[in-house]
């Protein structure tokens, strides 16, 4: 009989060969102090370096570590969706491989989930949040513009930061939302939130302590660029208006 897992930690990774080992050890050091069962999933996104190989080298030192290697690059949204559906935990959290938001936030996130919140999302723009190291100014400006566009187009007025890369879902919410998600790139965060909201899941925002790490692939153009996020935003709105997400058929 397969052991029940309380927590799944999902780490999407692209070009993280220099940081993945350090961050896996930090996550392991945190989890071994807990009295619940867990698994750690590293999912590489067609990374051109040896991120997957390095992660696999830690499997002897870190228990319950699984590495899923995608040979082709699809986008962060694709691998997060893959991880949420592949995970077996009662609760499933995904966080950035660069360690910008510490695993220790689970000390406050998990109690919120256990108290009836189906989705608990990190926010850098609500009371109690702290930006330890800021992004370059131009990226902060693009981020602010993008957040306002997301709130306007999708009606997410109460969500000033949909894009923080630290989100926790219970198993039902993870499966119901992830199986409907289609955005492969960075726009997946707002797609996840609006789908959870439309499906009737209870969402809680929590402040995070966040520090910028160098090496981001975010810019104005390209598959991970600001323009692509805006395109995915309007496509998401179109799918909502035309019923493409099949929101009425939710499993109880």
C-alpha positions, 0 to 999 in steps of 0.5 A, a space after each residue: 500500500 502506497 504511503 500517504 503524503 502530507 506535503 508535496 514541494 514542487 520546484 520548477 527549474 530552468 538553468 539552476 545548476 549553480 543554485 539547485 543543490 544549495 536550495 534542496 539542502 535548505 528545503 531538506 533541513 527544514 522538512 526533516 524537523 517536521 513530523 509529517 510525511 513529504 516529497 520533493 519534486 524537481 521538474 526541469 523545463 528543457 534546461 540547457 545546463 545540467 540542472 536535472 543531473 545535479 538534482 539527481 545527485 542529491 537523491 541519496 542525501 535527500 529522501 523522497 526526492 524525485 526529479 522529472 526532466 522535460 527534454 524540451 522547454 515549455 514554460 514555467 506554467 507547463 511544469 508547475 501544472 505538471 507538478 501539481 498533477 504529478 504530486 501525491 500530497 494532501 497539500 502541494 506547494 510550489 516555490 521558485 528554485 532560486 530561493 527568493 521565497 523561503 520554504 519556512 513560510 510554510 509555518 504560516 501557510 499550512 495552518 491557513 490551509 488546515 483551517 479551511 483555505 483551499 489555496 494560500 498564495 504569497 503576496 509581496 504587496 499586502 500588509 506584512 510583506 517585506 522586500 529584502 532585495 528589490 528587482 531592478 526598477 524597470 522590472 518593478 515598473 513592468 510588474 506594477 503595470 502588469 498587476 493593474 492590467 490583471 486586476 482590470 481585465 480579470 476583476 481580481 481587484 483584491 489581489 495586488 500581487 498574483 505573480 509571487 512564486 509561492 503558492 499552496 493548494 490542497 489536493 482537490 484544488 490542485 487537481 481541479 485547477 491544474 487540469 484546466 490550466 493551459 497557459 504555459 508561460 509566466 501568465 499561469 499565476 493569474 490563470 491559477 487564481 482566477 480558476 480557483 476563484 471561479 471554481 469556488 475554492 477559498 483563497 487566502 493571501 499571505 504576506 511573504 519576505 522576498 528577495 530578488 535573485 539574479 538570473 531572471 529570464 523576464 524582459 519585455 519581449 520573448 516567450 517569458 516577456 511582459 508582452 507575452 504575459 499580456 497576450 496570455 491575460 487577454 486569452 485567459 479572459 476570452 476562455 472565461 467568456 466563451 466557457 473554454 475552461 469547463 468550470 461547471 463540471 467540478 468534482 465534489 
